[in-house]
Amino acid sequence: MSKHICYVFFTVASGMLLSACAAQERSIRSEKSSVEAEPGRAKSQPIDIINQTLIDLSHTFNQQTIYWPTENGFRLIPEKAGITDKGYYYSSNRFMAAEHGGTHLDAPVHFNENGKPVDQLSPQQLMGEVALIDVTNACMENPDYQIGVADLRAWEQKTGRQLVDVIVLIRTGYAQHWPNRKKYLGTDRLGPEAVANLHFPGLAPEAARWLTEHRAIKAIGLDTASIDYGQSTRFESHVTLFKHQIPAFENVADMSRLPMQGATLVALPMKIGGGSGGPLRIVAWLPD
Ligand SMILES: [Zn+2]
């Protein structure tokens, strides 16, 4: 790779080539071809997001939003709504919520005292190509299913690629149960004693170890309440991922429109200083 990094933008309308730096056309060509020669590498091609098919992968935060049984739910406290004495309409509310609930990000500090908090995660780590691992069938049969190394390897075999420089999304199919707590969590009871009754799929600890020791992913997410399955008591997948500074997205919304590879995702949480997690808006767009 040349040491001169050029950001090259193509405008769709005119087909004009604009270069942010004054590089020679020859060096632009060599830069572009070397990028294209590396499969899986982010292209410096223009991103025309507006005209893409966008998929919203966040659930709405409201009174139905599912939180852990030991947490209070999301509260929107109305403050103002109406015509002011100056004649314009004005509304504002206040919200209260735990960091971990609804579609949210777990920052590495959530289970690792040396892990990064939310505000120290770079946007680059939270944007990238989606590798979709679909385990819907297995999870419909077994609510305690743990996604294993074999499931991850199956993606690699089908695509001929490795899980490197991608954001892994695991589709268990549980998003279809949202916001039914009984179906989604396995229990609709609240309080500490309800935790033992949680049943939903998650990532097997050995799969977390394999991903961190043998692969290089940017982040991982799934459509259940926790990256560890409901019956976990030691949260080993959390511990392993966060030791390696890999954040997790939980309660991701319906992924049924995502292809196995090629979709691009942006998952940006509220930038809470020192936060162990936070509400997350995830948007993906499909490959051309
Ligand atoms: Zn969490």
Residues whose N, C-alpha, C, O or C-beta is under 5 A from the ligand:
A	BS01	ZN	H100 L105 D106 E250 G277
